[in-house]
Amino acid sequence: MSIRLADIKQFESLDLLARQLVEGFITGLHKSPYHGFSVEFAEHKLYNFGESTRHVDWKVYARTDRLYTKQFEEETNLRAQILLDVSNSMYYPKPGLDKIRFSVLCAASLAHLLTSQRDAVGLTTFSDEILYQSALKSTKTHLNQLLTQLSDLLGTPGKATTNVANVLHQIADKIHKRSLVILFSDMFQKSNDLDEIFGALQHLKHNKHEVLIFHVSDHKTELEFEFDDRPHRFIDLETNETIKLNPREIKDRYKQQMSQLYQDLKIRCGSYKIDLVEADISEPFEKILGAYLIKRKRMR
């Protein structure tokens, strides 16, 4: 059964919710294109004497006179760094049904899934600078620490703006081994300069990292500009700039400009071989887990 943000009570345990989302997703895998992902053959590795001979590939031994074992995807390790935008705009549109809560639940679910696969996961939260950065580990204790950190984000937002580009450059300099960088952000920053953002993304790609972007939005209002036909007061959550107008007066122009912005994002991500997923906060969480799983399989 699909679960959406609107189905979840505001004060439910993040650990329990994340576990339920992952377990529900895995249970449904046998009905999906992802069936068998945890037991599919991935690659060979040299046999170490003393190991079980259960997975020795005797056909390869016959050809090479060397012992190799089959390594399966459930045995392979991934390093994943989850980057979470916690600037003011992520707390839109309202408490309990905002982009930050959606992103926190997604990040918690991915952390659960990664840990269950014995993959190393780290968490970085940021606004215009890095606010928190964990180590990369695959232990249950580490997972609990990440969940505690994520839970703390569900309170009152601060007064921070966003600088995605600056943070991505810092991350690229700090991560030394090839990793999967998973970014949750609405991609709004003060300059709205895509050249800056993609210069930083290119930095990650140049360092051999894979990148998966979840572009988080409230599709109904932020893309379609669906508001009642009456005057509204709009406040920029990061600059506090205010304007009063009737949405109908600018709706067509707004939608055109936003459509162009997102089209530019898609084209540039495609040219850099970066996976971009539109993460509408009204859609089921399974879409996020499925997109991650597809990305993980491509990295083999």
SERO-4910 file (N, C-alpha, C, O; in steps of 0.05 Angstrom, whole numbers):
BEGIN
 pado doro    nc1    nc2    nc3   cac1   cac2   cac3    cc1    cc2    cc3    oc1    oc2    oc3
  Met    A     17    -24      0      0      0      0     18     25      0     36     27     16
  Ser    A     12     44    -17     27     69    -19     22     87      5     -1     89     13
  Ile    A     43     99     15     40    117     38     49    145     29     70    148     16
  Arg    A     33    165     35     39    192     29     42    209     54     35    200     76
  Leu    A     54    232     51     59    249     74     33    256     89     33    257    113
  Ala    A     12    260     74    -14    267     86    -26    245    103    -43    249    119
  Asp    A    -16    220     99    -26    197    114    -13    194    141    -21    177    157
  Ile    A      8    209    146     25    205    170     18    225    191     16    249    186
  Lys    A     15    216    216     10    233    238     36    249    245     58    238    242
  Gln    A     33    273    253     56    291    256     76    281    276    100    285    273
  Phe    A     67    268    298     86    261    320     93    232    321    101    222    342
  Glu    A     90    217    299     98    189    299    128    187    300    142    205    291
  Ser    A    138    164    311    166    159    313    180    157    286    170    142    268
  Leu    A    201    173    282    215    173    256    227    145    251    227    136    228
  Asp    A    239    133    271    251    107    268    230     86    259    235     71    241
  Leu    A    207     86    272    186     67    265    175     73    237    171     54    222
  Leu    A    171     98    231    161    105    204    180     96    182    171     84    162
  Ala    A    205    102    186    225     95    166    227     65    162    228     55    140
  Arg    A    226     50    184    227     21    183    202     10    169    205     -8    152
  Gln    A    179     21    174    154     12    161    155     17    131    146      1    115
  Leu    A    165     41    124    166     48     96    185     29     80    178     20     58
  Val    A    208     23     92    227      5     80    216    -24     78    218    -37     57
  Glu    A    204    -33    100    194    -60    101    171    -63     81    169    -84     67
  Gly    A    154    -43     79    132    -44     60    142    -44     31    131    -58     14
  Phe    A    163    -28     27    175    -27      0    187    -53     -8    183    -63    -30
  Ile    A    202    -65     10    216    -91      5    195   -113      0    199   -130    -17
  Thr    A    174   -113     16    153   -133     13    140   -131    -14    132   -152    -26
  Gly    A    138   -107    -25    126   -104    -51    145   -108    -75    136   -107    -98
  Leu    A    170   -114    -69    189   -117    -91    183   -140   -109    188   -139   -133
  His    A    171   -162    -98    166   -185   -115    144   -179   -136    141   -195   -155
  Lys    A    131   -157   -133    111   -149   -153    121   -127   -172    106   -116   -188
  Ser    A    147   -120   -168    157    -97   -183    181   -105   -200    191   -128   -199
  Pro    A    191    -86   -217    214    -91   -233    240    -95   -217    260   -104   -229
  Tyr    A    239    -89   -191    263    -91   -175    267   -118   -163    286   -123   -148
  His    A    249   -137   -169    250   -164   -156    277   -177   -160    289   -177   -182
  Gly    A    287   -187   -138    312   -202   -138    337   -184   -136    359   -194   -139
  Phe    A    334   -159   -130    357   -141   -130    378   -149   -109    401   -144   -113
  Ser    A    369   -162    -87    388   -167    -65    403   -193    -69    421   -199    -54
  Val    A    397   -209    -90    411   -234    -93    421   -237   -122    430   -259   -129
  Glu    A    422   -216   -137    432   -218   -164    462   -218   -164    475   -204   -148
  Phe    A    474   -234   -182    503   -235   -184    514   -208   -192    504   -195   -210
  Ala    A    536   -200   -179    548   -174   -185    575   -176   -198    580   -164   -219
  Glu    A    593   -191   -186    620   -192   -196    636   -215   -182    625   -228   -165
  His    A    660   -220   -191    677   -239   -178    697   -226   -159    704   -202   -162
  Lys    A    706   -241   -139    728   -232   -123    746   -256   -117    737   -279   -118
  Leu    A    771   -251   -113    790   -272   -107    782   -288    -82    774   -276    -62
  Tyr    A    784   -314    -84    778   -331    -61    800   -329    -40    823   -331    -47
  Asn    A    792   -326    -15    811   -326      7    809   -352     21    788   -361     30
  Phe    A    832   -366     24    832   -392     37    820   -390     65    828   -372     80
  Gly    A    803   -409     71    789   -408     97    760   -401     94    744   -407    111
  Glu    A    753   -387     71    725   -380     66    710   -404     57    721   -425     49
  Ser    A    683   -403     58    667   -424     48    670   -426     18    674   -406      4
  Thr    A    670   -451      8    673   -456    -21    646   -456    -35    644   -463    -59
  Arg    A    625   -449    -20    598   -450    -31    595   -435    -57    582   -444    -76
  His    A    607   -411    -59    603   -394    -82    628   -393   -101    630   -375   -117
  Val    A    646   -412    -98    668   -414   -117    658   -419   -145    641   -436   -149
  Asp    A    668   -403   -164    660   -406   -192    680   -426   -205    701   -418   -214
  Trp    A    672   -451   -207    690   -472   -217    694   -469   -247    715   -478   -257
  Lys    A    676   -457   -261    680   -452   -290    703   -433   -295    719   -437   -313
  Val    A    704   -412   -279    725   -393   -281    752   -406   -273    773   -401   -285
  Tyr    A    751   -423   -252    775   -438   -244    786   -455   -266    810   -457   -270
  Ala    A    767   -468   -281    776   -486   -302    790   -470   -325    808   -481   -338
  Arg    A    782   -445   -329    793   -429   -350    819   -415   -341    837   -412   -357
  Thr    A    821   -408   -316    843   -391   -307    862   -404   -287    883   -394   -281
  Asp    A    853   -427   -276    868   -441   -255    871   -423   -230    890   -426   -215
  Arg    A    852   -405   -226    852   -388   -202    824   -389   -190    804   -391   -204
  Leu    A    823   -388   -163    798   -391   -149    785   -363   -145    797   -345   -134
  Tyr    A    761   -361   -156    745   -337   -152    718   -345   -140    707   -366   -145
  Thr    A    707   -327   -123    680   -332   -113    661   -311   -126    669   -289   -132
  Lys    A    636   -320   -129    616   -301   -139    608   -282   -116    602   -291    -94
  Gln    A    609   -257   -122    600   -237   -102    573   -227   -110    568   -221   -133
  Phe    A    554   -227    -91    527   -219    -97    522   -190    -88    536   -180    -70
  Glu    A    502   -178    -99    497   -150    -93    492   -146    -63    498   -125    -52
  Glu    A    480   -166    -49    475   -162    -21    501   -162     -5    502   -153     18
  Glu    A    524   -171    -18    549   -172     -5    567   -148    -13    588   -143      0
  Thr    A    559   -134    -33    576   -111    -42    570    -87    -25    548    -83    -16
  Asn    A    590    -70    -22    587    -47     -4    587    -21    -21    601    -18    -40
  Leu    A    570     -3    -12    567     23    -24    571     45     -3    564     41     20
  Arg    A    583     66    -11    586     89      6    567    111     -4    569    120    -27
  Ala    A    548    119     13    528    138      5    527    162     25    525    158     49
  Gln    A    529    185     14    528    210     29    501    224     23    497    233      1
  Ile    A    484    226     43    458    239     40    461    268     47    469    275     70
  Leu    A    455    286     28    456    315     33    428    326     35    412    322     17
  Leu    A    422    340     56    395    350     61    395    380     65    407    391     83
  Asp    A    381    393     47    377    422     48    357    429     71    335    419     71
  Val    A    366    445     90    349    452    113    344    482    114    338    493    136
  Ser    A    346    495     92    341    524     91    312    530     94    295    512     93
  Asn    A    305    555     99    277    563    105    257    554     84    234    546     91
  Ser    A    264    555     59    245    548     38    236    519     39    216    511     28
  Met    A    252    502     52    246    473     55    223    469     75    213    447     77
  Tyr    A    216    489     91    195    487    110    168    496     99    149    501    114
  Tyr    A    166    499     73    142    506     59    127    480     52    141    460     47
  Pro    A    100    478     50     82    501     54     72    504     83     65    527     90
  Lys    A     70    482     99     61    486    127     72    463    144     78    441    133
  Pro    A     74    468    170     85    448    188     71    421    185     46    420    185
  Gly    A     86    399    184     75    373    183     70    363    154     68    339    149
  Leu    A     67    382    136     62    376    108     81    392     91     74    402     69
  Asp    A    106    394    100    125    411     86    147    394     73    148    370     77
  Lys    A    163    408     57    184    394     42    205    382     61    217    361     54
  Ile    A    210    395     84    230    384    102    221    358    114    237    340    116
  Arg    A    196    356    122    186    331    134    187    308    113    195    286    120
  Phe    A    179    314     89    180    294     68    209    285     64    214    261     62
  Ser    A    228    304     62    256    298     57    268    282     81    284    264     76
  Val    A    261    290    105    271    276    129    262    247    129    278    229    134
  Leu    A    237    242    122    227    215    121    240    199     99    247    175    103
  Cys    A    244    211     77    259    198     55    287    191     63    297    169     58
  Ala    A    301    211     75    329    207     83    331    185    104    349    168    103
  Ala    A    312    185    123    312    164    144    307    136    132    320    117    140
  Ser    A    289    135    113    283    109    100    307     99     84    314     75     85
  Leu    A    320    117     70    344    109     55    367    100     73    381     81     68
  Ala    A    370    114     96    390    107    115    384     79    126    403     63    130
  His    A    359     73    132    351     46    141    358     25    119    369      4    125
  Leu    A    351     31     95    355     12     73    385      7     68    393    -16     65
  Leu    A    400     28     68    429     26     65    442      9     87    459     -8     82
  Thr    A    434     15    112    445      0    134    438    -29    133    454    -46    139
  Ser    A    413    -35    125    404    -63    123    420    -78    102    422   -103    103
  Gln    A    430    -64     82    446    -76     61    476    -75     68    493    -82     51
  Arg    A    483    -67     92    510    -65    102    526    -45     86    551    -47     84
  Asp    A    512    -25     75    526     -3     61    531     19     81    517     23    100
  Ala    A    552     34     76    559     57     94    544     81     85    542     88     62
  Val    A    532     95    105    516    119     99    525    142    117    531    138    141
  Gly    A    525    166    106    531    190    121    510    211    116    496    209     96
  Leu    A    508    230    134    488    251    131    501    278    133    517    283    151
  Thr    A    494    296    115    503    324    116    478    341    114    462    338     95
  Thr    A    475    360    132    453    380    130    466    407    124    488    413    133
  Phe    A    452    423    109    464    448    101    442    469     94    419    463     90
  Ser    A    451    494     94    435    517     84    454    532     66    457    524     43
  Asp    A    465    554     75    486    568     60    514    558     67    534    567     56
  Glu    A    515    539     86    540    526     94    533    499    106    510    493    112
  Ile    A    553    482    110    548    456    123    542    461    153    558    474    167
  Leu    A    520    450    162    512    453    189    518    428    206    524    430    230
  Tyr    A    517    405    193    523    380    207    534    360    187    524    359    164
  Gln    A    554    345    194    565    324    176    574    300    193    591    303    211
  Ser    A    563    277    187    570    253    202    592    238    187    600    244    165
  Ala    A    602    218    201    620    199    188    604    180    170    580    180    171
  Leu    A    618    164    155    605    143    138    608    116    152    631    106    155
  Lys    A    586    105    162    586     80    176    562     63    168    543     73    156
  Ser    A    563     38    176    540     20    169    529      6    194    516    -15    192
  Thr    A    534     17    218    526      4    242    498     14    251    489     35    243
  Lys    A    485     -2    268    459      5    279    461     30    297    444     47    296
  Thr    A    483     31    312    487     54    330    489     80    313    478    100    320
  His    A    504     78    292    507    101    274    480    109    262    474    133    260
  Leu    A    464     90    254    438     95    243    421    110    263    407    129    256
  Asn    A    421    101    288    406    115    309    414    144    313    398    161    318
  Gln    A    440    149    310    450    176    312    440    193    290    432    217    294
  Leu    A    439    182    265    429    197    243    399    203    246    390    225    239
  Leu    A    384    183    256    355    187    259    350    209    280    331    224    278
  Thr    A    366    209    301    363    230    321    368    258    309    353    277    314
  Gln    A    389    260    293    395    285    280    373    293    261    366    317    260
  Leu    A    362    274    246    340    280    228    315    289    243    301    307    234
  Ser    A    309    276    265    285    283    281    287    312    290    266    326    292
  Asp    A    311    321    297    314    348    307    308    369    286    304    393    292
  Leu    A    307    362    261    302    381    239    272    388    236    265    406    221
  Leu    A    255    373    250    226    376    246    214    398    263    190    402    264
  Gly    A    231    414    277    222    436    293    219    461    277    214    461    253
  Thr    A    222    484    291    219    510    279    244    516    261    266    513    271
  Pro    A    239    525    236    262    531    219    278    556    229    267    572    243
  Gly    A    302    557    220    319    580    226    314    603    207    293    606    196
  Lys    A    335    618    202    332    641    184    353    639    161    363    659    152
  Ala    A    359    615    153    381    611    134    371    611    105    349    603     99
  Thr    A    389    621     88    384    620     59    399    595     49    412    581     65
  Thr    A    398    590     23    410    567     11    434    574     -6    433    594    -21
  Asn    A    455    558     -5    477    560    -24    485    532    -31    505    521    -20
  Val    A    471    519    -49    475    492    -57    503    489    -68    518    470    -62
  Ala    A    511    507    -85    537    505    -99    560    505    -80    578    488    -82
  Asn    A    560    523    -60    582    525    -41    585    498    -25    607    489    -21
  Val    A    562    487    -17    563    462     -1    573    439    -18    589    423     -9
  Leu    A    564    437    -43    572    415    -60    602    416    -65    615    395    -67
  His    A    613    439    -68    642    442    -72    657    431    -47    677    417    -49
  Gln    A    647    438    -23    659    429      1    658    399      4    677    386     12
  Ile    A    635    388     -3    631    358     -2    650    345    -21    663    325    -14
  Ala    A    653    355    -45    670    344    -65    699    343    -55    714    324    -61
  Asp    A    707    363    -40    735    364    -30    739    345     -7    761    336     -2
  Lys    A    717    338      8    720    322     32    717    292     27    730    276     41
  Ile    A    702    285      7    698    256      1    721    246    -16    725    256    -38
  His    A    735    226     -6    759    217    -20    754    192    -37    765    189    -59
  Lys    A    737    174    -27    731    150    -42    705    153    -58    687    168    -51
  Arg    A    704    138    -81    681    140    -98    655    134    -83    654    113    -70
  Ser    A    636    152    -84    612    149    -68    587    157    -84    589    168   -106
  Leu    A    564    150    -73    539    160    -84    530    183    -67    526    180    -43
  Val    A    527    206    -80    518    230    -66    488    234    -72    480    237    -95
  Ile    A    472    233    -51    443    236    -54    434    262    -43    437    267    -19
  Leu    A    424    280    -60    417    307    -52    386    311    -51    372    305    -70
  Phe    A    376    321    -28    348    329    -25    348    359    -23    358    370     -3
  Ser    A    336    372    -42    335    402    -42    314    412    -61    307    398    -81
  Asp    A    303    435    -55    285    448    -74    300    463    -96    288    474   -114
  Met    A    326    464    -93    344    477   -112    340    507   -115    348    519   -135
  Phe    A    328    518    -95    325    547    -94    348    559    -79    353    552    -57
  Gln    A    362    577    -92    383    592    -78    382    621    -86    371    628   -107
  Lys    A    393    638    -70    389    667    -74    396    677   -101    382    693   -113
  Ser    A    418    667   -113    426    676   -139    411    663   -162    410    674   -184
  Asn    A    399    639   -156    385    623   -177    403    619   -201    394    619   -224
  Asp    A    429    616   -196    448    613   -218    454    584   -222    469    571   -206
  Leu    A    443    572   -243    448    544   -248    477    538   -255    487    516   -250
  Asp    A    490    558   -267    519    554   -273    535    548   -248    553    531   -249
  Glu    A    529    562   -226    543    557   -201    537    529   -191    556    515   -183
  Ile    A    512    521   -191    504    495   -181    517    473   -197    528    454   -186
  Phe    A    516    475   -224    526    454   -240    557    454   -242    569    434   -248
  Gly    A    569    477   -236    598    477   -233    606    460   -209    626    445   -210
  Ala    A    590    461   -188    596    445   -164    589    415   -169    604    398   -160
  Leu    A    568    410   -184    561    382   -191    582    370   -209    589    346   -206
  Gln    A    593    386   -227    615    377   -244    640    370   -227    654    351   -233
  His    A    644    385   -205    666    379   -187    663    351   -175    682    336   -173
  Leu    A    638    344   -167    633    317   -156    637    296   -177    650    275   -172
  Lys    A    628    301   -201    631    281   -223    660    278   -231    669    256   -237
  His    A    675    300   -231    703    298   -237    718    281   -217    738    268   -224
  Asn    A    709    281   -192    721    264   -171    710    236   -171    714    221   -152
  Lys    A    696    228   -192    686    201   -196    662    193   -179    657    170   -175
  His    A    648    213   -167    625    207   -151    600    205   -169    598    219   -189
  Glu    A    581    188   -160    555    187   -173    536    206   -158    539    209   -134
  Val    A    518    218   -173    500    237   -160    471    231   -167    463    225   -189
  Leu    A    455    231   -146    426    228   -149    412    251   -135    415    255   -111
  Ile    A    397    267   -151    384    291   -140    354    286   -138    341    279   -157
  Phe    A    343    290   -114    314    290   -110    306    320   -108    311    333    -88
  His    A    293    329   -129    284    357   -131    257    359   -117    237    353   -128
  Val    A    258    368    -92    234    367    -74    217    392    -79    227    415    -78
  Ser    A    191    388    -83    173    410    -87    145    403    -79    137    380    -78
  Asp    A    130    424    -73    101    421    -71     90    428    -98     84    451   -105
  His    A     86    407   -114     80    410   -143     56    428   -147     56    445   -166
  Lys    A     36    425   -131     10    439   -135     14    469   -135      3    484   -152
  Thr    A     29    479   -115     32    508   -113     58    519   -125     57    541   -137
  Glu    A     80    504   -123    105    515   -132    109    512   -162    124    527   -174
  Leu    A     96    492   -174     99    488   -203     74    497   -218     75    511   -238
  Glu    A     51    489   -207     26    495   -221     13    521   -212     -6    531   -224
  Phe    A     23    532   -190     14    558   -178    -16    557   -174    -31    576   -181
  Glu    A    -25    535   -161    -54    532   -156    -61    545   -129    -56    534   -108
  Phe    A    -73    569   -131    -83    583   -107   -111    593   -112   -120    595   -135
  Asp    A   -126    598    -91   -153    610    -94   -152    636   -110   -132    651   -107
  Asp    A   -173    641   -125   -174    666   -141   -182    689   -124   -205    699   -125
  Arg    A   -163    699   -109   -167    722    -91   -139    733    -84   -119    719    -88
  Pro    A   -138    758    -74   -112    769    -68    -97    752    -46   -110    744    -26
  His    A    -71    748    -49    -55    734    -30    -30    751    -24    -21    767    -40
  Arg    A    -19    747      0      6    759      7     28    737      6     27    718     22
  Phe    A     47    740    -12     68    720    -16     93    730     -2    102    753     -6
  Ile    A    106    712     14    130    719     28    152    700     20    149    675     21
  Asp    A    175    711     12    198    696      6    210    686     32    218    702     49
  Leu    A    210    660     37    218    649     63    247    653     69    255    650     92
  Glu    A    263    658     49    292    661     54    301    691     55    322    697     67
  Thr    A    286    708     43    293    737     43    273    754     57    278    777     63
  Asn    A    249    743     63    227    757     76    215    778     58    199    795     67
  Glu    A    222    779     33    210    798     14    181    791     11    174    767      8
  Thr    A    164    811     10    135    807     10    122    821    -14    130    843    -22
  Ile    A    102    808    -26     87    820    -48     58    811    -46     52    788    -39
  Lys    A     40    829    -52     11    822    -51      0    824    -79      3    844    -93
  Leu    A    -14    802    -87    -26    801   -114    -46    779   -116    -48    761    -98
  Asn    A    -61    780   -137    -79    758   -144    -65    738   -161    -55    745   -182
  Pro    A    -62    712   -153    -47    693   -168    -55    691   -197    -38    685   -215
  Arg    A    -80    696   -203    -90    694   -231    -75    713   -249    -72    708   -273
  Glu    A    -66    736   -238    -53    756   -255    -26    748   -266    -18    757   -287
  Ile    A    -13    730   -252     14    722   -261     17    692   -266     39    683   -272
  Lys    A     -4    677   -262     -2    648   -263     11    638   -289     29    621   -287
  Asp    A      2    647   -312     13    636   -337     42    642   -340     58    625   -348
  Arg    A     50    667   -333     78    674   -335     95    659   -315    117    649   -322
  Tyr    A     85    656   -291     99    641   -270    104    612   -279    127    602   -277
  Lys    A     83    599   -289     86    571   -297    105    568   -320    120    548   -321
  Gln    A    105    587   -338    124    586   -360    153    588   -351    170    573   -360
  Gln    A    158    606   -332    185    610   -323    194    586   -306    217    577   -308
  Met    A    176    575   -289    184    551   -274    188    527   -291    206    511   -287
  Ser    A    172    524   -311    175    502   -330    202    504   -344    215    483   -349
  Gln    A    210    528   -352    236    532   -365    259    525   -346    278    513   -354
  Leu    A    256    533   -320    276    528   -300    280    498   -297    303    488   -297
  Tyr    A    258    483   -294    260    454   -290    270    440   -315    283    419   -314
  Gln    A    262    450   -338    272    439   -363    302    442   -365    317    424   -374
  Asp    A    312    465   -357    341    470   -357    355    451   -338    377    440   -344
  Leu    A    343    446   -315    354    427   -295    356    399   -307    377    386   -305
  Lys    A    335    390   -320    335    364   -332    356    361   -354    371    341   -355
  Ile    A    358    381   -371    377    380   -394    406    379   -383    422    363   -392
  Arg    A    411    396   -364    439    397   -353    446    372   -338    468    362   -340
  Cys    A    427    361   -323    432    336   -309    437    314   -329    455    297   -324
  Gly    A    422    314   -350    426    293   -371    454    295   -383    466    275   -388
  Ser    A    463    320   -388    489    323   -400    512    315   -382    534    308   -391
  Tyr    A    507    317   -355    528    309   -336    524    281   -326    539    271   -308
  Lys    A    504    267   -337    498    239   -328    491    238   -299    501    221   -284
  Ile    A    474    257   -290    465    259   -263    435    252   -263    420    262   -279
  Asp    A    427    234   -245    399    226   -243    383    248   -228    390    255   -205
  Leu    A    362    258   -241    345    278   -228    317    267   -225    305    258   -245
  Val    A    307    267   -201    280    256   -195    263    278   -184    270    291   -164
  Glu    A    240    283   -197    221    302   -187    207    290   -163    192    271   -166
  Ala    A    211    301   -139    200    290   -114    178    309   -104    183    327    -89
  Asp    A    154    303   -113    130    318   -105    122    308    -77    118    284    -74
  Ile    A    120    326    -58    114    318    -31     86    305    -27     81    294     -6
  Ser    A     70    307    -47     43    294    -46     44    265    -57     23    251    -55
  Glu    A     66    257    -68     68    230    -80     78    210    -59     89    217    -38
  Pro    A     74    184    -65     83    163    -46    113    162    -42    128    169    -60
  Phe    A    121    153    -18    150    152    -12    164    130    -29    188    131    -33
  Glu    A    148    110    -38    160     88    -53    175     97    -78    194     84    -86
  Lys    A    167    119    -89    180    130   -113    209    137   -107    227    132   -123
  Ile    A    214    147    -83    242    154    -75    259    130    -72    281    128    -82
  Leu    A    248    110    -58    264     85    -53    269     71    -80    290     59    -84
  Gly    A    249     71    -97    252     58   -123    273     72   -140    289     58   -153
  Ala    A    274     98   -140    293    113   -155    322    108   -145    340    106   -161
  Tyr    A    324    106   -119    350    100   -107    359     72   -116    383     68   -123
  Leu    A    341     53   -115    348     26   -122    357     23   -151    376      9   -157
  Ile    A    344     37   -169    352     38   -197    380     49   -200    397     38   -214
  Lys    A    386     71   -186    412     83   -187    433     64   -176    455     62   -188
  Arg    A    427     50   -155    446     31   -143    453      9   -162    476      0   -164
  Lys    A    433     -1   -176    438    -23   -195    455    -13   -218    472    -29   -228
  Arg    A    452     11   -226    468     22   -248    497     25   -241    514     26   -259
  Met    A    503     27   -215    530     32   -206    546      6   -206    570      7   -201
  Arg    A    534    -17   -210    548    -42   -209    566    -46   -233    580    -67   -236
***
